[in-house]
């Protein structure tokens, strides 16, 4: 399966936000574990909108870089 986007991400259940996200409803992303094609990511403000699906290794590398502060602007 080579799926890069999900047009309507509201059809999937189990989305979660980072524990660093506040409850004020600001700009957040949500992700979904256990999706067979990779790791879906969506904008929390538009749950009916699309989600991008990233390969698990790419998502893991991104999360590690964020945790270690190695991303440059």
N, C-alpha and C positions, 0 to 999 in steps of 0.2 A: 504494500500500500504506500503510495507516494502522495500523500495529502499535505498541502502547505497552508490551506485556509479552511475554516469552517464558516460558511456564510451566516448562519444563525446559531450562535453559541448557547442560546438559552435552552436548546434541546438536550444539552448535557448537564448532568448533575454532579455536585461535589466540588464546585469551584471554591477556592480559598485565597485569601489575601495574606500578604506578609504580616507577621506579628508586629512589624514596625509601623504599619498603617494605623492612622488615628481613626477615631469614630466620627470625625467632622465631615466625612464624605468628600474629601479632596481627591486629587488625582492619584489613583492607585491602579495597579494591575492585579489581575487574579490569574491563578494557574490551576491546572487540573492534573492530578496524578492518575496513572493507570490507563491513559489513553493509548491504544495500541500503535498509532502512527507517530507518536512523539509526545511532546509537552505543549498542549494548547495554552496560549496566553491571550487574555482579553482585557479591555478597558472596563473597570468596574462601574463606570458611570453609564455604560451602554451594554447591559447584559444581553440584549437581543441582537447586538451587533456581531460583527465577525470576530473570529479568533485566529491568530497566527499559530501554526504548529511548527515547533522547533525540534530538531533531532535531540535526543536525550543527552548526548555528549556535548553538544553546543550549549544547551541550557545549563548543564553542570559547570561548564567552563565559565559561563557568564556569572552564575551565582558565586563561584569561587573568587572571581575577579572583584565582584562587588564587596564580598566579605573582607577581602584583603586590601581594598582600596587601590587596586592597580589599574583602574580604568582612567583614561585621560579624556578630557573634554574636547 
